[in-house]
Structures are given as C-alpha cells and as structure tokens.
Amino acid sequence: MSKSSSTISHGTKEAEPKLGGRGPSVPPIVGWGGDDWDNRPQGRRGPRERLHRYRLGIGLALVSIFIIFIALTSAYIVRMGTGHVDTITGDYIVDWKPLTLPGILWVNTILLIVSSVSMEFARRQVFREPLVTEEWLGMGTPTRTASLPWLGTTLVLGSAFLIGQVFAWRELYSRGVFLATNPSSSFFFMLTGAHAIHLTGGMVALMWAATVGIMARPLETRQIATDVSAWYWHAMGALWVYIFILLRFVR
Amino acid sequence: MSQPKSSPAQVAHPSSPGILRQILSFSTDHKTIGLQYFFLSLIAVLLGMALSLIMRLHIIWPQLRIPLLGEIKPETYLAFMTMHGTLMVFFVLSTAPQSGFGNLLLPSQIGAKQMAFPVLNMLSLWTTVVSFVVMLAALFVTGGAPISGWTQYPPLSAIEAAAPGNGLGMDLWIVSIAVFCFASLMGAINFLATTLRLRAKGMSLMRMPLTVWSWFVTSMLILLSFSVLLAAVLLLFSDRHWGTSFYLPAGLVVNGIAIATKNAGGSPLLWQHLFWFFGHPEVYIAILPGMGVTSHLISTFSRKRVFAYRAMVYSMLSIGVLGFLVWGHHMFVAGMNPNYVMAFSTLTLVIAVPSGVKTINWLGTLWGGRIRFTTPLLFSVGFISLFITGGLTGPILAQPEVDRYLHDTYFVVAHFHMIMGMAGVFALFAATYFWFPKMFADRLMNESFGRIHFWMTFIGAYATFLPMHFLGMAGHPRRYSQIQGSAEYIQKLLPLQTFITVWAIVLITAQLVFLFNFFRSMRLGKFSGANPWDSTTLEWAVPKPGQKIVVNHGPYEFGDFQSSGSQRDFVMQSDSPFLTSNPSDTRP
C-alpha cells in the first residue's frame, strides 16, 4: 500500500487538512506485498469477488421465489381445512377432494434428484484445482471438457422431468381432472405449473452456461455461469421435493 | 455556505448530454437510471394528482362537466379512485424514494462506481416502464379502469359482471402489478447485493449513512413481500379466467344475478391475507426511505451527529420485522378469531415504539444544533410534523373496537394520506431540493420559490387532510362519489367537503410552484460547487483521478474541527483519519 493519505478532495479550498509538515505517515497495512486485494479496484479484488457477488444475487432471487411458493402452499393448507356453510340447508360443507397423484411423479422426482447430482459434478469440475491450474498455465481448457458432458446430462434429465410433468398433467386430464375441477386440483396444477415455469428458467440458465462453455469464454465467466445455474438448479430440485411431499402426503 | 459563482470549468459535467436524451436512453449508469425512475414517478404523481382533483371537484360539484370526460358517473369516480391509489402507492411512493433516489445515490454513498448488476438494473427500470404503460392502458379500454380500489378485494374484483371496469381494465391492472412485482424484486436484489458487496474500504455497516440503511431495509421488505403479491394476483387471474375458485365463495349474488362458480368453498379472506401480508410491509416500503432521508438531512442542517445512530438503525430494522406481523389489523371487520385480533392489535401498538424512537431522535438531533433553515430542512421538519400527526391516528385505528366504527370512513383516508401520502411526499421534496445538484449537473434549486412551495404545501396538507378526521368521526364513509341527501347524520358536516376541496386546489397550485422551480433550475439554477450543503457523505466527495475511496469516518461527524487546523465544521467520510471530532462535541 502506498503512503498516500487517503484524503479525497471535495472542491473546497480547504480540501487538505493542515497537519503541519508532512504530517504523521500512514502506517502501512500489514499484508502480503502485491497480494493486498483490498487495494485493487472493485471487481478485481481476488479471484472470487465477482463469483461471490453473483452467488449472493442468485441467493436473494431464490429467497423471493421461495416466498411465492410459501404463499401458495400456505394457502393450500388453509384451503384444505376450510369449507363453507350452505345458505339453504345450513350445513357446513368441506368440498376438498383429495387428489390421487399420477405415479409418474415418483419417476420425475428421481430424475430431478439425479439431475441435481450431475449438475453438482459439472459445478465441481469447473473449480477442480488441477484443471484450473492447467488453464492458468495456458495448457488448453480442460475444465470445459470435464464439465460440459455433465451439463449436457443435466439438460437431458431436466427435459425428461419437464416431459414427465406434461405426462402427469395429461394423465389427470384423461381422468377428467382439470384445473377447475376441485380446489385440490386447482392447487395441484398451480403449484406444479409454477414450478415448471421456474424450472424452465433453470433450463435457460443451463443452456447459457453450456453456451458460455462451448464458446470458451474466460474461465471466471464459465465458473460463474455454471456455479450460479447450479445453485438455482439445486434450489428448484429442493423446491420440487417440498411440493411433492406436500402434494403426496398432505392432502 | 455555498460558493455558487459559476466558472466555465464547472459546467463540464459527465451528465451534460441533454436531459431528455439521457432519460430516454438504455443506460446502465446508476445515476441515469435513478433519474429515469424519478421522471417516471413525476409523470405518475401528476396523473394521480389530476385524478384526485377531478374527484374532489366531483364531490362538491356533482353536475360539473369535465372537459373531455363529461359528467362523472359513480363508477367513473371509483375507477379514478382506484387508479389514483394504484399510481400513488406503486408508481410514486414505492418507486421514487427507493428506486429513484436509491439508484441515484446508493453507489455514490457507499463509494462504489456502479450497482452490483448494472444490466439487471436497466432491466428493472424498463420493466417498471412497461408496467406503468399497461396500467395507464386500463384507463382507455372498454369499460375503463377497475373500480374496486387499489386493494382489489374479491369477489368484486374476480367477477367480470360485477362492474364495468372489471373486464379488460381489471386484467390489465393484474398484469401491470405482476410485472411491477417482478421489476421491484429485480431492483431489490440489486440493492441488497450492492450494499453487501460493493462498499468502499472502511465503510462498515455502522458507518453507512442512514439513507443507505433505509434503502437496505426497504429492499429486504420488497424481497419478502412483493413475491406474496405476485402469488396473490396469479390466483386472482386464475379465478377470473381459468374457472378456479380460490377467492370465490358459494352462493354469490352480484347485481341481483346469482353467479354459478364451479367450486363453492373459496374464500375472499384468502386474498385479504395474502394482499395485506404484502400491503402492510408496503406502507413501510413507502415511508422507510423517507425516514432515512429525514435523518440524513436533519443531521446535516443541524450540524450535529444523528442522535443515537445505532438506535436509528435498530428501530428501522424492528419496524421492518414488525411490519410483517401486523397485516391482520386491516381485517378487523372482515371476520377473524378474537384471539388473532388481540395479537394483531397488540403488535400494531408495539410499532409505535420504534416509530417513537425515531421521532424523538430526530427532535434530539435538532435540539441544540446550529440549525440552517434551508428548504430541504423545512421539508424534513414538515415530514416529522406530518409523521407525528398521521402516526398518532395509527394506535387509535389499531384498537379493534374503535376500528369497527372508524373502518372505511374518512378517518382512515386522513390517516394514510397524512402518514404515507403527505409525509412520504415531503421526504421526496426534501430529497429533491437537497440532491438536485447530483441530478442536474451541480445546479441548485431556487430557495425563495422553495420556501413559498413549502409553506403552501405544508398549510395545504393540513387544511386538506385534517378536516377528514372530523368527517370520519362523524361516520362519513369513504369511496362514495355522492352522499348528499342520503345520510341524514352527516349533512351538517358536508360544508367541510367544500373546505377540503378548496384547500386541495391550493395544495395542487403549490405544486405548480415546485414544477416551475424544478424545470427552471435545471437550466438556470445557481451552480452549487462540489459540496453546497457542507455534507459529510461520499456522494459529495470528488476523488482525484486514480484515487481510491477509503472511508475513515462515520457518516455524521459535525462539530468544531478548527483545533485540528481545518476551517470546516465537518469531516467527510473519506477525509484523513487524523481529522477527529472535537472532544467538546459529546456523543449523545
């Protein structure tokens, strides 16, 4: 760190305080020579500054997404237990009919959990120390070749999940269960539909990460794209497990 | 105070390209985006104000034909009321203090060059613009705008046959609000990430200006509450178009016609719970940035530290937390378990504690200060006054038994216009006068016009909204376009409505003074110099080229520093660490 006192001019005549002479020197910050990351411009303070910023961003976005589903599922639980008083007979009627879930949902759940595992492999490959070191030394881009197949696997599994969801909806249609059939089916389609839309967003993020990888963008960009999509993907998986448990066991 | 003589060198400013070109550009620069939000809110507030003028005129002069609109029918009145509320709450009070001034100043005040995600920031701005355009379109479609108020309670809002505005107008309202939620969430993520990750070296959390703290807490509230609104409007849309009945109860009769719903057991109360779980934090989203601005300005113009800085921070945080626990007080008459009523009532009363802490600390900051009565300070003191007046009716309305009588009367209208509307707008005016040099190339607004504007607005605000308390206590219901000749018990009080309308016109006229001053000062305002208000925070610091910002001081270090060789009575946050506050300036 240089010895400049860190004063900043603010346009008035008395910008620099008069301290007499040169004033006491600023004690140097104890550090590691050129490794004083704090002294560098923003965005260049350490190898993971940008990564951490994007991780925080996706984490905050996930908070708001989870709140949407907390609102919907709390409405689900309240609606299940409430009924209405028939104005003519005076009877209290609970009109909730439990929904028998299509069996394919079990398969879909397993597919999504497996896709989360493959996504985690993809994420770890872009951070693997030996591979990253090779890239630093200019020996090709081994993290790409290591992570792209796993990204592809995740994309395939994710598509399979979405197709499986469509099959589940079609099975309910064939049974004569539609969005408006019963409050339970309304909530089923609303929850699974909203989740599918969010997962489609995750697919777009995966495709972005894959594109960034195929185009061999700088390592940091590839790491951020893969890492952020991975966290989003894991969260969507966890969200699905929550929704599925709720729909299957609380009905 | 200021050295305003303009020198040609000062005219050159990075934001020199014409203002119009700047606000129509797809820029990722935080200051430009802040200005764009500001002008969006300015358009919204002028529209909302025009709607309120039409409503006020109609109340005292029912036969009046408005040019282009003709005679105002009851449903037109309700449509205007809905749009007035929506525009003011979403596009003015949630947009200007947070997205407008927040974008303009947050990075500068924490010593960052940009927001954490500049492109996301641009996206959230233009998404808000789309939402605004969709909302305005609701006024022009067949049937007009929805009539069920900004709270859009079902079943009225869910059934198309219930009212003329409940067709396409209502759908546009829903779409617009959903888009607005999305835009606000993107903005909040950006604010939180920026505050947490991009602070300059030395800018610890407890060295952040209180404005930054208020934007930070507000962003958390937005993150946690707007998602719930998004879920709520999704279900409302589904009820309207996809045949579900989340909100639709059994045996509905609308305008004498029985409405057959597929499933009978939906609950309008579900909407109220979801809506107010968003709606109550929303009023703090509107007012917290105003509190931050007020704390900041009062300290600057009293030339004193903020009285009990930490208490200010903690009270803001506790207002944020409590704000999520009180939504039920909007539903006392809607039917609720009496135990819940008790809990909601008690928790609501508890909010008076952090609010009281803030009020007393503002007064404590002013106390014994070397006060400079500039226009921004006048508006900040006005904020305190309106905050107290409007705030004191809060605990009154929080009493379930009293609320059963006062619910849906003009008393409530007076309450939220005082504390949310007027206090919020006063903070906006204070911020505009104060940070005008940051908005328009180092120019200042005219002080004389500012004072005229303040006094007309201050007197106008009280004269308009104070009498509404009396109307409400007498039992005058809100949301009625006409009550003459129908309710015997308030006929004698109706001349008050004329009084209110006259003062509302004065209040609106006062804003013309502001607009004249604003647009005139953009071109002709005095040059301010780099730090016209002798402020301490980083947005007024001009770093030398290549110099990095390092923060060495707290945000509000005022006092006598002449002993340390400085002629100034303040230490900027980025000043040398050897400038310390005078020992005689005792910490409260």
Interface residues (C-beta under 8 A of the other chain):
Chain A: S4 S5 S6 T7 I8 S9 H10 G11 T12 E14 P17 K18 L19 G20 G23 P24 V26 D38 N39 P41 Q42 E49 H52 R53 L56 G57 L60 A61 V63 S64 I65 I67 I68 F69 A71 L72 A75 V78 R79 T82 G83 H84 D86 T87 I93 V94 D95 W96 L179 A180 T181 N182 P183 S186 M190 A194
Chain B: Q3 A112 K113 A116 F117 L120 L185 A188 I189 N190 L192 A193 L196 R197 L198 K201 L223 L224 F226 S227 V228 L230 A231 A232 L234 L235 S238 W242 G243 T244 S245 F246 P249 A250 G251 K262 N263 A264 G265 G266 S267 L270 L274 F277 G529 A530 N531 W540 A541 V542 P543 K544 Q547 K548 I549 V550 N552 S564 G565 S566 Q567 R568 M572 S574 D575 S576 P577 F578 L579
